[in-house]
Amino acid sequence: MAIHLYGITLTYIGFADYKTWLKYWRYAVALSFIIALIISPGATGGIIETIIGLTLSGLYFLGVLISKYIKR
């Protein structure tokens, strides 16, 4: 979540628009699942990795919504 706080800050100061974050959502989701694969414990059958990836992706989209609210 701390990573996207930088995104919210960049939106707040006017460096990036929330539309920019939406434009690159596919990369963010892919990166979320790569991070989940790296930080998850051993052989869990993919369940933990999926949960972590979905959580990180959800936090990204929450940050996009907050950025949209900040822009208004």
Predicted model as a PDB file, atoms N, CA, C, CB and O in Angstrom, pLDDT in the B-factor column:
MODEL        1                                                                  
ATOM      1  N   MET A   1       0.824  -1.190   0.000  1.00 49.00           N  
ATOM      2  CA  MET A   1       0.000   0.000   0.000  1.00 49.00           C  
ATOM      3  C   MET A   1       0.866   1.251   0.000  1.00 49.00           C  
ATOM      4  CB  MET A   1      -0.936   0.000   1.200  1.00 49.00           C  
ATOM      5  O   MET A   1       0.492   2.280  -0.561  1.00 49.00           O  
ATOM      6  N   ALA A   2       2.017   1.148   0.631  1.00 53.00           N  
ATOM      7  CA  ALA A   2       2.889   2.318   0.689  1.00 53.00           C  
ATOM      8  C   ALA A   2       3.344   2.738  -0.701  1.00 53.00           C  
ATOM      9  CB  ALA A   2       4.099   2.033   1.569  1.00 53.00           C  
ATOM     10  O   ALA A   2       3.581   3.919  -0.952  1.00 53.00           O  
ATOM     11  N   ILE A   3       3.465   1.765  -1.605  1.00 53.00           N  
ATOM     12  CA  ILE A   3       3.911   2.090  -2.958  1.00 53.00           C  
ATOM     13  C   ILE A   3       2.900   3.002  -3.634  1.00 53.00           C  
ATOM     14  CB  ILE A   3       4.120   0.809  -3.789  1.00 53.00           C  
ATOM     15  O   ILE A   3       3.288   3.968  -4.290  1.00 53.00           O  
ATOM     16  N   HIS A   4       1.608   2.714  -3.487  1.00 59.00           N  
ATOM     17  CA  HIS A   4       0.639   3.549  -4.180  1.00 59.00           C  
ATOM     18  C   HIS A   4       0.372   4.862  -3.447  1.00 59.00           C  
ATOM     19  CB  HIS A   4      -0.653   2.793  -4.360  1.00 59.00           C  
ATOM     20  O   HIS A   4      -0.230   5.771  -4.019  1.00 59.00           O  
ATOM     21  N   LEU A   5       0.804   4.976  -2.206  1.00 67.00           N  
ATOM     22  CA  LEU A   5       0.721   6.282  -1.553  1.00 67.00           C  
ATOM     23  C   LEU A   5       1.576   7.294  -2.294  1.00 67.00           C  
ATOM     24  CB  LEU A   5       1.161   6.186  -0.081  1.00 67.00           C  
ATOM     25  O   LEU A   5       1.258   8.483  -2.322  1.00 67.00           O  
ATOM     26  N   TYR A   6       2.669   6.822  -2.897  1.00 66.00           N  
ATOM     27  CA  TYR A   6       3.460   7.704  -3.733  1.00 66.00           C  
ATOM     28  C   TYR A   6       2.645   8.142  -4.946  1.00 66.00           C  
ATOM     29  CB  TYR A   6       4.761   7.012  -4.174  1.00 66.00           C  
ATOM     30  O   TYR A   6       2.739   9.290  -5.382  1.00 66.00           O  
ATOM     31  N   GLY A   7       1.847   7.229  -5.487  1.00 68.00           N  
ATOM     32  CA  GLY A   7       0.996   7.563  -6.619  1.00 68.00           C  
ATOM     33  C   GLY A   7      -0.050   8.591  -6.255  1.00 68.00           C  
ATOM     34  O   GLY A   7      -0.333   9.501  -7.034  1.00 68.00           O  
ATOM     35  N   ILE A   8      -0.625   8.450  -5.075  1.00 71.00           N  
ATOM     36  CA  ILE A   8      -1.609   9.427  -4.612  1.00 71.00           C  
ATOM     37  C   ILE A   8      -0.946  10.786  -4.437  1.00 71.00           C  
ATOM     38  CB  ILE A   8      -2.259   8.969  -3.288  1.00 71.00           C  
ATOM     39  O   ILE A   8      -1.521  11.820  -4.777  1.00 71.00           O  
ATOM     40  N   THR A   9       0.276  10.770  -3.901  1.00 75.00           N  
ATOM     41  CA  THR A   9       1.012  12.017  -3.732  1.00 75.00           C  
ATOM     42  C   THR A   9       1.319  12.648  -5.086  1.00 75.00           C  
ATOM     43  CB  THR A   9       2.311  11.774  -2.953  1.00 75.00           C  
ATOM     44  O   THR A   9       1.198  13.863  -5.246  1.00 75.00           O  
ATOM     45  N   LEU A  10       1.714  11.834  -6.057  1.00 73.00           N  
ATOM     46  CA  LEU A  10       2.000  12.361  -7.392  1.00 73.00           C  
ATOM     47  C   LEU A  10       0.748  12.957  -8.029  1.00 73.00           C  
ATOM     48  CB  LEU A  10       2.571  11.259  -8.290  1.00 73.00           C  
ATOM     49  O   LEU A  10       0.831  13.949  -8.752  1.00 73.00           O  
ATOM     50  N   THR A  11      -0.406  12.358  -7.765  1.00 74.00           N  
ATOM     51  CA  THR A  11      -1.655  12.917  -8.270  1.00 74.00           C  
ATOM     52  C   THR A  11      -1.974  14.230  -7.560  1.00 74.00           C  
ATOM     53  CB  THR A  11      -2.809  11.914  -8.089  1.00 74.00           C  
ATOM     54  O   THR A  11      -2.432  15.187  -8.183  1.00 74.00           O  
ATOM     55  N   TYR A  12      -1.730  14.265  -6.263  1.00 76.00           N  
ATOM     56  CA  TYR A  12      -2.029  15.457  -5.480  1.00 76.00           C  
ATOM     57  C   TYR A  12      -1.218  16.667  -5.940  1.00 76.00           C  
ATOM     58  CB  TYR A  12      -1.766  15.190  -4.011  1.00 76.00           C  
ATOM     59  O   TYR A  12      -1.737  17.782  -6.008  1.00 76.00           O  
ATOM     60  N   ILE A  13       0.063  16.439  -6.256  1.00 76.00           N  
ATOM     61  CA  ILE A  13       0.891  17.567  -6.679  1.00 76.00           C  
ATOM     62  C   ILE A  13       0.736  17.860  -8.167  1.00 76.00           C  
ATOM     63  CB  ILE A  13       2.351  17.293  -6.358  1.00 76.00           C  
ATOM     64  O   ILE A  13       1.319  18.820  -8.670  1.00 76.00           O  
ATOM     65  N   GLY A  14      -0.039  17.049  -8.873  1.00 74.00           N  
ATOM     66  CA  GLY A  14      -0.335  17.326 -10.266  1.00 74.00           C  
ATOM     67  C   GLY A  14       0.619  16.690 -11.264  1.00 74.00           C  
ATOM     68  O   GLY A  14       0.594  17.034 -12.446  1.00 74.00           O  
ATOM     69  N   PHE A  15       1.454  15.775 -10.811  1.00 76.00           N  
ATOM     70  CA  PHE A  15       2.415  15.143 -11.705  1.00 76.00           C  
ATOM     71  C   PHE A  15       1.785  14.064 -12.577  1.00 76.00           C  
ATOM     72  CB  PHE A  15       3.543  14.550 -10.903  1.00 76.00           C  
ATOM     73  O   PHE A  15       2.177  13.886 -13.731  1.00 76.00           O  
ATOM     74  N   ALA A  16       0.804  13.341 -12.027  1.00 75.00           N  
ATOM     75  CA  ALA A  16       0.134  12.273 -12.783  1.00 75.00           C  
ATOM     76  C   ALA A  16      -1.365  12.349 -12.496  1.00 75.00           C  
ATOM     77  CB  ALA A  16       0.708  10.852 -12.405  1.00 75.00           C  
ATOM     78  O   ALA A  16      -1.785  12.705 -11.395  1.00 75.00           O  
ATOM     79  N   ASP A  17      -2.142  12.015 -13.487  1.00 78.00           N  
ATOM     80  CA  ASP A  17      -3.594  12.011 -13.361  1.00 78.00           C  
ATOM     81  C   ASP A  17      -4.066  10.598 -13.032  1.00 78.00           C  
ATOM     82  CB  ASP A  17      -4.266  12.530 -14.661  1.00 78.00           C  
ATOM     83  O   ASP A  17      -3.348   9.633 -13.292  1.00 78.00           O  
ATOM     84  N   TYR A  18      -5.252  10.466 -12.470  1.00 78.00           N  
ATOM     85  CA  TYR A  18      -5.764   9.129 -12.166  1.00 78.00           C  
ATOM     86  C   TYR A  18      -5.974   8.320 -13.437  1.00 78.00           C  
ATOM     87  CB  TYR A  18      -7.075   9.224 -11.384  1.00 78.00           C  
ATOM     88  O   TYR A  18      -5.949   7.089 -13.401  1.00 78.00           O  
ATOM     89  N   LYS A  19      -6.180   9.001 -14.561  1.00 82.00           N  
ATOM     90  CA  LYS A  19      -6.338   8.297 -15.839  1.00 82.00           C  
ATOM     91  C   LYS A  19      -5.038   7.592 -16.238  1.00 82.00           C  
ATOM     92  CB  LYS A  19      -6.768   9.283 -16.948  1.00 82.00           C  
ATOM     93  O   LYS A  19      -5.062   6.550 -16.894  1.00 82.00           O  
ATOM     94  N   THR A  20      -3.931   8.160 -15.841  1.00 82.00           N  
ATOM     95  CA  THR A  20      -2.642   7.523 -16.101  1.00 82.00           C  
ATOM     96  C   THR A  20      -2.541   6.217 -15.325  1.00 82.00           C  
ATOM     97  CB  THR A  20      -1.479   8.464 -15.725  1.00 82.00           C  
ATOM     98  O   THR A  20      -2.058   5.216 -15.853  1.00 82.00           O  
ATOM     99  N   TRP A  21      -2.993   6.221 -14.074  1.00 81.00           N  
ATOM    100  CA  TRP A  21      -2.963   5.001 -13.264  1.00 81.00           C  
ATOM    101  C   TRP A  21      -3.887   3.947 -13.860  1.00 81.00           C  
ATOM    102  CB  TRP A  21      -3.368   5.303 -11.805  1.00 81.00           C  
ATOM    103  O   TRP A  21      -3.566   2.759 -13.839  1.00 81.00           O  
ATOM    104  N   LEU A  22      -5.027   4.367 -14.387  1.00 86.00           N  
ATOM    105  CA  LEU A  22      -5.937   3.409 -15.018  1.00 86.00           C  
ATOM    106  C   LEU A  22      -5.381   2.879 -16.337  1.00 86.00           C  
ATOM    107  CB  LEU A  22      -7.297   4.057 -15.254  1.00 86.00           C  
ATOM    108  O   LEU A  22      -5.651   1.740 -16.718  1.00 86.00           O  
ATOM    109  N   LYS A  23      -4.614   3.698 -17.021  1.00 90.00           N  
ATOM    110  CA  LYS A  23      -4.046   3.278 -18.301  1.00 90.00           C  
ATOM    111  C   LYS A  23      -3.076   2.113 -18.120  1.00 90.00           C  
ATOM    112  CB  LYS A  23      -3.334   4.452 -18.976  1.00 90.00           C  
ATOM    113  O   LYS A  23      -2.993   1.236 -18.980  1.00 90.00           O  
ATOM    114  N   TYR A  24      -2.352   2.100 -17.020  1.00 87.00           N  
ATOM    115  CA  TYR A  24      -1.330   1.081 -16.780  1.00 87.00           C  
ATOM    116  C   TYR A  24      -1.753   0.039 -15.745  1.00 87.00           C  
ATOM    117  CB  TYR A  24      -0.052   1.742 -16.332  1.00 87.00           C  
ATOM    118  O   TYR A  24      -0.892  -0.551 -15.093  1.00 87.00           O  
ATOM    119  N   TRP A  25      -3.040  -0.199 -15.578  1.00 90.00           N  
ATOM    120  CA  TRP A  25      -3.510  -1.121 -14.554  1.00 90.00           C  
ATOM    121  C   TRP A  25      -3.055  -2.549 -14.820  1.00 90.00           C  
ATOM    122  CB  TRP A  25      -5.018  -1.072 -14.464  1.00 90.00           C  
ATOM    123  O   TRP A  25      -2.824  -3.305 -13.876  1.00 90.00           O  
ATOM    124  N   ARG A  26      -2.922  -2.930 -16.075  1.00 94.00           N  
ATOM    125  CA  ARG A  26      -2.499  -4.308 -16.384  1.00 94.00           C  
ATOM    126  C   ARG A  26      -1.097  -4.586 -15.854  1.00 94.00           C  
ATOM    127  CB  ARG A  26      -2.542  -4.557 -17.905  1.00 94.00           C  
ATOM    128  O   ARG A  26      -0.833  -5.659 -15.310  1.00 94.00           O  
ATOM    129  N   TYR A  27      -0.210  -3.627 -16.012  1.00 93.00           N  
ATOM    130  CA  TYR A  27       1.142  -3.784 -15.498  1.00 93.00           C  
ATOM    131  C   TYR A  27       1.147  -3.855 -13.973  1.00 93.00           C  
ATOM    132  CB  TYR A  27       2.027  -2.635 -15.976  1.00 93.00           C  
ATOM    133  O   TYR A  27       1.912  -4.618 -13.383  1.00 93.00           O  
ATOM    134  N   ALA A  28       0.297  -3.064 -13.346  1.00 90.00           N  
ATOM    135  CA  ALA A  28       0.229  -3.063 -11.886  1.00 90.00           C  
ATOM    136  C   ALA A  28      -0.277  -4.397 -11.362  1.00 90.00           C  
ATOM    137  CB  ALA A  28      -0.672  -1.931 -11.394  1.00 90.00           C  
ATOM    138  O   ALA A  28       0.236  -4.908 -10.367  1.00 90.00           O  
ATOM    139  N   VAL A  29      -1.275  -4.963 -12.020  1.00 93.00           N  
ATOM    140  CA  VAL A  29      -1.802  -6.256 -11.582  1.00 93.00           C  
ATOM    141  C   VAL A  29      -0.765  -7.354 -11.795  1.00 93.00           C  
ATOM    142  CB  VAL A  29      -3.102  -6.597 -12.337  1.00 93.00           C  
ATOM    143  O   VAL A  29      -0.578  -8.209 -10.929  1.00 93.00           O  
ATOM    144  N   ALA A  30      -0.094  -7.333 -12.938  1.00 94.00           N  
ATOM    145  CA  ALA A  30       0.947  -8.329 -13.192  1.00 94.00           C  
ATOM    146  C   ALA A  30       2.071  -8.213 -12.164  1.00 94.00           C  
ATOM    147  CB  ALA A  30       1.510  -8.167 -14.614  1.00 94.00           C  
ATOM    148  O   ALA A  30       2.546  -9.224 -11.649  1.00 94.00           O  
ATOM    149  N   LEU A  31       2.494  -6.992 -11.867  1.00 93.00           N  
ATOM    150  CA  LEU A  31       3.534  -6.775 -10.873  1.00 93.00           C  
ATOM    151  C   LEU A  31       3.077  -7.210  -9.483  1.00 93.00           C  
ATOM    152  CB  LEU A  31       3.945  -5.309 -10.855  1.00 93.00           C  
ATOM    153  O   LEU A  31       3.878  -7.717  -8.698  1.00 93.00           O  
ATOM    154  N   SER A  32       1.796  -7.017  -9.174  1.00 91.00           N  
ATOM    155  CA  SER A  32       1.258  -7.453  -7.892  1.00 91.00           C  
ATOM    156  C   SER A  32       1.382  -8.962  -7.726  1.00 91.00           C  
ATOM    157  CB  SER A  32      -0.200  -7.029  -7.759  1.00 91.00           C  
ATOM    158  O   SER A  32       1.739  -9.446  -6.652  1.00 91.00           O  
ATOM    159  N   PHE A  33       1.090  -9.697  -8.784  1.00 91.00           N  
ATOM    160  CA  PHE A  33       1.179 -11.145  -8.691  1.00 91.00           C  
ATOM    161  C   PHE A  33       2.629 -11.627  -8.696  1.00 91.00           C  
ATOM    162  CB  PHE A  33       0.415 -11.786  -9.833  1.00 91.00           C  
ATOM    163  O   PHE A  33       2.933 -12.657  -8.096  1.00 91.00           O  
ATOM    164  N   ILE A  34       3.523 -10.905  -9.359  1.00 92.00           N  
ATOM    165  CA  ILE A  34       4.947 -11.255  -9.298  1.00 92.00           C  
ATOM    166  C   ILE A  34       5.483 -11.030  -7.887  1.00 92.00           C  
ATOM    167  CB  ILE A  34       5.761 -10.423 -10.323  1.00 92.00           C  
ATOM    168  O   ILE A  34       6.227 -11.857  -7.361  1.00 92.00           O  
ATOM    169  N   ILE A  35       5.104  -9.912  -7.281  1.00 90.00           N  
ATOM    170  CA  ILE A  35       5.506  -9.633  -5.900  1.00 90.00           C  
ATOM    171  C   ILE A  35       4.930 -10.691  -4.968  1.00 90.00           C  
ATOM    172  CB  ILE A  35       5.042  -8.222  -5.466  1.00 90.00           C  
ATOM    173  O   ILE A  35       5.612 -11.150  -4.051  1.00 90.00           O  
ATOM    174  N   ALA A  36       3.682 -11.080  -5.197  1.00 90.00           N  
ATOM    175  CA  ALA A  36       3.055 -12.110  -4.363  1.00 90.00           C  
ATOM    176  C   ALA A  36       3.800 -13.429  -4.485  1.00 90.00           C  
ATOM    177  CB  ALA A  36       1.581 -12.300  -4.752  1.00 90.00           C  
ATOM    178  O   ALA A  36       3.952 -14.143  -3.494  1.00 90.00           O  
ATOM    179  N   LEU A  37       4.259 -13.758  -5.657  1.00 89.00           N  
ATOM    180  CA  LEU A  37       5.012 -14.990  -5.867  1.00 89.00           C  
ATOM    181  C   LEU A  37       6.340 -14.952  -5.132  1.00 89.00           C  
ATOM    182  CB  LEU A  37       5.246 -15.226  -7.354  1.00 89.00           C  
ATOM    183  O   LEU A  37       6.787 -15.962  -4.591  1.00 89.00           O  
ATOM    184  N   ILE A  38       6.968 -13.783  -5.114  1.00 89.00           N  
ATOM    185  CA  ILE A  38       8.277 -13.659  -4.460  1.00 89.00           C  
ATOM    186  C   ILE A  38       8.150 -13.699  -2.938  1.00 89.00           C  
ATOM    187  CB  ILE A  38       8.965 -12.357  -4.891  1.00 89.00           C  
ATOM    188  O   ILE A  38       8.951 -14.350  -2.268  1.00 89.00           O  
ATOM    189  N   ILE A  39       7.145 -13.007  -2.386  1.00 88.00           N  
ATOM    190  CA  ILE A  39       7.084 -12.880  -0.920  1.00 88.00           C  
ATOM    191  C   ILE A  39       6.307 -13.990  -0.235  1.00 88.00           C  
ATOM    192  CB  ILE A  39       6.472 -11.570  -0.555  1.00 88.00           C  
ATOM    193  O   ILE A  39       6.322 -14.075   0.993  1.00 88.00           O  
ATOM    194  N   SER A  40       5.631 -14.838  -0.989  1.00 84.00           N  
ATOM    195  CA  SER A  40       4.828 -15.881  -0.359  1.00 84.00           C  
ATOM    196  C   SER A  40       5.720 -17.010   0.155  1.00 84.00           C  
ATOM    197  CB  SER A  40       3.789 -16.432  -1.350  1.00 84.00           C  
ATOM    198  O   SER A  40       6.819 -17.231  -0.353  1.00 84.00           O  
ATOM    199  N   PRO A  41       5.226 -17.718   1.172  1.00 79.00           N  
ATOM    200  CA  PRO A  41       5.997 -18.848   1.678  1.00 79.00           C  
ATOM    201  C   PRO A  41       6.013 -19.997   0.671  1.00 79.00           C  
ATOM    202  CB  PRO A  41       5.424 -19.325   3.015  1.00 79.00           C  
ATOM    203  O   PRO A  41       5.309 -19.939  -0.337  1.00 79.00           O  
ATOM    204  N   GLY A  42       6.785 -21.012   0.922  1.00 72.00           N  
ATOM    205  CA  GLY A  42       7.003 -22.171   0.054  1.00 72.00           C  
ATOM    206  C   GLY A  42       5.820 -22.660  -0.759  1.00 72.00           C  
ATOM    207  O   GLY A  42       5.024 -21.857  -1.245  1.00 72.00           O  
ATOM    208  N   ALA A  43       5.701 -23.940  -0.907  1.00 73.00           N  
ATOM    209  CA  ALA A  43       4.693 -24.576  -1.762  1.00 73.00           C  
ATOM    210  C   ALA A  43       3.327 -24.554  -1.082  1.00 73.00           C  
ATOM    211  CB  ALA A  43       5.099 -26.030  -2.096  1.00 73.00           C  
ATOM    212  O   ALA A  43       3.047 -25.375  -0.209  1.00 73.00           O  
ATOM    213  N   THR A  44       2.491 -23.623  -1.480  1.00 73.00           N  
ATOM    214  CA  THR A  44       1.150 -23.522  -0.903  1.00 73.00           C  
ATOM    215  C   THR A  44       0.076 -23.869  -1.917  1.00 73.00           C  
ATOM    216  CB  THR A  44       0.911 -22.122  -0.361  1.00 73.00           C  
ATOM    217  O   THR A  44      -1.113 -23.769  -1.617  1.00 73.00           O  
ATOM    218  N   GLY A  45       0.471 -24.268  -3.091  1.00 77.00           N  
ATOM    219  CA  GLY A  45      -0.501 -24.615  -4.112  1.00 77.00           C  
ATOM    220  C   GLY A  45      -1.080 -23.421  -4.845  1.00 77.00           C  
ATOM    221  O   GLY A  45      -2.041 -23.568  -5.600  1.00 77.00           O  
ATOM    222  N   GLY A  46      -0.523 -22.259  -4.639  1.00 81.00           N  
ATOM    223  CA  GLY A  46      -0.974 -21.072  -5.346  1.00 81.00           C  
ATOM    224  C   GLY A  46      -2.085 -20.294  -4.663  1.00 81.00           C  
ATOM    225  O   GLY A  46      -2.462 -19.219  -5.129  1.00 81.00           O  
ATOM    226  N   ILE A  47      -2.604 -20.811  -3.586  1.00 88.00           N  
ATOM    227  CA  ILE A  47      -3.721 -20.128  -2.904  1.00 88.00           C  
ATOM    228  C   ILE A  47      -3.245 -18.842  -2.240  1.00 88.00           C  
ATOM    229  CB  ILE A  47      -4.367 -21.057  -1.849  1.00 88.00           C  
ATOM    230  O   ILE A  47      -3.858 -17.787  -2.405  1.00 88.00           O  
ATOM    231  N   ILE A  48      -2.158 -18.933  -1.492  1.00 89.00           N  
ATOM    232  CA  ILE A  48      -1.644 -17.754  -0.796  1.00 89.00           C  
ATOM    233  C   ILE A  48      -1.190 -16.697  -1.802  1.00 89.00           C  
ATOM    234  CB  ILE A  48      -0.477 -18.141   0.140  1.00 89.00           C  
ATOM    235  O   ILE A  48      -1.431 -15.505  -1.611  1.00 89.00           O  
ATOM    236  N   GLU A  49      -0.529 -17.143  -2.879  1.00 89.00           N  
ATOM    237  CA  GLU A  49      -0.069 -16.202  -3.891  1.00 89.00           C  
ATOM    238  C   GLU A  49      -1.236 -15.456  -4.518  1.00 89.00           C  
ATOM    239  CB  GLU A  49       0.727 -16.927  -4.967  1.00 89.00           C  
ATOM    240  O   GLU A  49      -1.156 -14.252  -4.762  1.00 89.00           O  
ATOM    241  N   THR A  50      -2.315 -16.175  -4.777  1.00 91.00           N  
ATOM    242  CA  THR A  50      -3.504 -15.558  -5.363  1.00 91.00           C  
ATOM    243  C   THR A  50      -4.130 -14.548  -4.405  1.00 91.00           C  
ATOM    244  CB  THR A  50      -4.529 -16.631  -5.739  1.00 91.00           C  
ATOM    245  O   THR A  50      -4.526 -13.459  -4.820  1.00 91.00           O  
ATOM    246  N   ILE A  51      -4.218 -14.902  -3.147  1.00 91.00           N  
ATOM    247  CA  ILE A  51      -4.797 -13.991  -2.154  1.00 91.00           C  
ATOM    248  C   ILE A  51      -3.951 -12.725  -2.025  1.00 91.00           C  
ATOM    249  CB  ILE A  51      -4.919 -14.691  -0.784  1.00 91.00           C  
ATOM    250  O   ILE A  51      -4.486 -11.616  -1.992  1.00 91.00           O  
ATOM    251  N   ILE A  52      -2.626 -12.895  -1.952  1.00 90.00           N  
ATOM    252  CA  ILE A  52      -1.747 -11.735  -1.845  1.00 90.00           C  
ATOM    253  C   ILE A  52      -1.836 -10.872  -3.105  1.00 90.00           C  
ATOM    254  CB  ILE A  52      -0.294 -12.182  -1.606  1.00 90.00           C  
ATOM    255  O   ILE A  52      -1.903  -9.646  -3.012  1.00 90.00           O  
ATOM    256  N   GLY A  53      -1.838 -11.502  -4.276  1.00 92.00           N  
ATOM    257  CA  GLY A  53      -1.927 -10.761  -5.528  1.00 92.00           C  
ATOM    258  C   GLY A  53      -3.227  -9.989  -5.654  1.00 92.00           C  
ATOM    259  O   GLY A  53      -3.233  -8.839  -6.092  1.00 92.00           O  
ATOM    260  N   LEU A  54      -4.329 -10.623  -5.271  1.00 94.00           N  
ATOM    261  CA  LEU A  54      -5.623  -9.932  -5.315  1.00 94.00           C  
ATOM    262  C   LEU A  54      -5.677  -8.776  -4.319  1.00 94.00           C  
ATOM    263  CB  LEU A  54      -6.759 -10.917  -5.029  1.00 94.00           C  
ATOM    264  O   LEU A  54      -6.257  -7.728  -4.604  1.00 94.00           O  
ATOM    265  N   THR A  55      -5.077  -8.974  -3.163  1.00 92.00           N  
ATOM    266  CA  THR A  55      -5.046  -7.908  -2.161  1.00 92.00           C  
ATOM    267  C   THR A  55      -4.235  -6.716  -2.661  1.00 92.00           C  
ATOM    268  CB  THR A  55      -4.460  -8.429  -0.839  1.00 92.00           C  
ATOM    269  O   THR A  55      -4.671  -5.571  -2.541  1.00 92.00           O  
ATOM    270  N   LEU A  56      -3.060  -6.982  -3.218  1.00 91.00           N  
ATOM    271  CA  LEU A  56      -2.239  -5.891  -3.739  1.00 91.00           C  
ATOM    272  C   LEU A  56      -2.926  -5.186  -4.904  1.00 91.00           C  
ATOM    273  CB  LEU A  56      -0.875  -6.417  -4.179  1.00 91.00           C  
ATOM    274  O   LEU A  56      -2.860  -3.963  -5.021  1.00 91.00           O  
ATOM    275  N   SER A  57      -3.580  -5.956  -5.759  1.00 92.00           N  
ATOM    276  CA  SER A  57      -4.306  -5.351  -6.883  1.00 92.00           C  
ATOM    277  C   SER A  57      -5.468  -4.502  -6.375  1.00 92.00           C  
ATOM    278  CB  SER A  57      -4.827  -6.443  -7.847  1.00 92.00           C  
ATOM    279  O   SER A  57      -5.715  -3.413  -6.893  1.00 92.00           O  
ATOM    280  N   GLY A  58      -6.173  -4.991  -5.373  1.00 92.00           N  
ATOM    281  CA  GLY A  58      -7.262  -4.229  -4.779  1.00 92.00           C  
ATOM    282  C   GLY A  58      -6.781  -2.925  -4.174  1.00 92.00           C  
ATOM    283  O   GLY A  58      -7.442  -1.893  -4.291  1.00 92.00           O  
ATOM    284  N   LEU A  59      -5.623  -2.979  -3.523  1.00 88.00           N  
ATOM    285  CA  LEU A  59      -5.063  -1.751  -2.963  1.00 88.00           C  
ATOM    286  C   LEU A  59      -4.669  -0.763  -4.056  1.00 88.00           C  
ATOM    287  CB  LEU A  59      -3.854  -2.073  -2.095  1.00 88.00           C  
ATOM    288  O   LEU A  59      -4.793   0.449  -3.877  1.00 88.00           O  
ATOM    289  N   TYR A  60      -4.199  -1.276  -5.179  1.00 87.00           N  
ATOM    290  CA  TYR A  60      -3.867  -0.403  -6.311  1.00 87.00           C  
ATOM    291  C   TYR A  60      -5.119   0.328  -6.797  1.00 87.00           C  
ATOM    292  CB  TYR A  60      -3.238  -1.222  -7.470  1.00 87.00           C  
ATOM    293  O   TYR A  60      -5.100   1.543  -6.993  1.00 87.00           O  
ATOM    294  N   PHE A  61      -6.207  -0.424  -6.990  1.00 89.00           N  
ATOM    295  CA  PHE A  61      -7.430   0.200  -7.475  1.00 89.00           C  
ATOM    296  C   PHE A  61      -8.051   1.123  -6.434  1.00 89.00           C  
ATOM    297  CB  PHE A  61      -8.428  -0.861  -7.882  1.00 89.00           C  
ATOM    298  O   PHE A  61      -8.701   2.107  -6.787  1.00 89.00           O  
ATOM    299  N   LEU A  62      -7.858   0.816  -5.161  1.00 87.00           N  
ATOM    300  CA  LEU A  62      -8.299   1.735  -4.115  1.00 87.00           C  
ATOM    301  C   LEU A  62      -7.521   3.044  -4.208  1.00 87.00           C  
ATOM    302  CB  LEU A  62      -8.123   1.099  -2.717  1.00 87.00           C  
ATOM    303  O   LEU A  62      -8.086   4.124  -4.040  1.00 87.00           O  
ATOM    304  N   GLY A  63      -6.230   2.940  -4.474  1.00 82.00           N  
ATOM    305  CA  GLY A  63      -5.422   4.134  -4.675  1.00 82.00           C  
ATOM    306  C   GLY A  63      -5.864   4.935  -5.885  1.00 82.00           C  
ATOM    307  O   GLY A  63      -5.824   6.166  -5.865  1.00 82.00           O  
ATOM    308  N   VAL A  64      -6.291   4.239  -6.954  1.00 84.00           N  
ATOM    309  CA  VAL A  64      -6.802   4.932  -8.141  1.00 84.00           C  
ATOM    310  C   VAL A  64      -8.070   5.698  -7.785  1.00 84.00           C  
ATOM    311  CB  VAL A  64      -7.082   3.928  -9.292  1.00 84.00           C  
ATOM    312  O   VAL A  64      -8.243   6.841  -8.207  1.00 84.00           O  
ATOM    313  N   LEU A  65      -8.954   5.077  -7.013  1.00 86.00           N  
ATOM    314  CA  LEU A  65     -10.183   5.767  -6.607  1.00 86.00           C  
ATOM    315  C   LEU A  65      -9.880   6.981  -5.735  1.00 86.00           C  
ATOM    316  CB  LEU A  65     -11.109   4.806  -5.857  1.00 86.00           C  
ATOM    317  O   LEU A  65     -10.509   8.029  -5.883  1.00 86.00           O  
ATOM    318  N   ILE A  66      -8.923   6.840  -4.833  1.00 82.00           N  
ATOM    319  CA  ILE A  66      -8.543   7.973  -3.990  1.00 82.00           C  
ATOM    320  C   ILE A  66      -7.937   9.083  -4.847  1.00 82.00           C  
ATOM    321  CB  ILE A  66      -7.544   7.530  -2.893  1.00 82.00           C  
ATOM    322  O   ILE A  66      -8.197  10.264  -4.617  1.00 82.00           O  
ATOM    323  N   SER A  67      -7.130   8.699  -5.834  1.00 80.00           N  
ATOM    324  CA  SER A  67      -6.547   9.689  -6.747  1.00 80.00           C  
ATOM    325  C   SER A  67      -7.620  10.424  -7.532  1.00 80.00           C  
ATOM    326  CB  SER A  67      -5.574   9.016  -7.708  1.00 80.00           C  
ATOM    327  O   SER A  67      -7.518  11.628  -7.768  1.00 80.00           O  
ATOM    328  N   LYS A  68      -8.648   9.688  -7.934  1.00 82.00           N  
ATOM    329  CA  LYS A  68      -9.754  10.317  -8.655  1.00 82.00           C  
ATOM    330  C   LYS A  68     -10.475  11.312  -7.748  1.00 82.00           C  
ATOM    331  CB  LYS A  68     -10.743   9.248  -9.178  1.00 82.00           C  
ATOM    332  O   LYS A  68     -10.858  12.395  -8.191  1.00 82.00           O  
ATOM    333  N   TYR A  69     -10.659  10.949  -6.493  1.00 83.00           N  
ATOM    334  CA  TYR A  69     -11.315  11.842  -5.536  1.00 83.00           C  
ATOM    335  C   TYR A  69     -10.457  13.076  -5.275  1.00 83.00           C  
ATOM    336  CB  TYR A  69     -11.600  11.104  -4.215  1.00 83.00           C  
ATOM    337  O   TYR A  69     -10.979  14.186  -5.175  1.00 83.00           O  
ATOM    338  N   ILE A  70      -9.148  12.886  -5.164  1.00 76.00           N  
ATOM    339  CA  ILE A  70      -8.230  14.001  -4.924  1.00 76.00           C  
ATOM    340  C   ILE A  70      -8.263  14.973  -6.096  1.00 76.00           C  
ATOM    341  CB  ILE A  70      -6.792  13.486  -4.697  1.00 76.00           C  
ATOM    342  O   ILE A  70      -8.200  16.187  -5.898  1.00 76.00           O  
ATOM    343  N   LYS A  71      -8.361  14.453  -7.305  1.00 67.00           N  
ATOM    344  CA  LYS A  71      -8.348  15.297  -8.492  1.00 67.00           C  
ATOM    345  C   LYS A  71      -9.544  16.239  -8.531  1.00 67.00           C  
ATOM    346  CB  LYS A  71      -8.326  14.438  -9.741  1.00 67.00           C  
ATOM    347  O   LYS A  71      -9.446  17.351  -9.051  1.00 67.00           O  
ATOM    348  N   ARG A  72     -10.662  15.802  -7.989  1.00 66.00           N  
ATOM    349  CA  ARG A  72     -11.852  16.654  -7.963  1.00 66.00           C  
ATOM    350  C   ARG A  72     -11.635  17.738  -6.962  1.00 66.00           C  
ATOM    351  CB  ARG A  72     -13.127  15.853  -7.630  1.00 66.00           C  
ATOM    352  O   ARG A  72     -12.510  18.582  -6.766  1.00 66.00           O  
TER     353      ARG A  72                                                      
ENDMDL                                                                          
END                                                                             
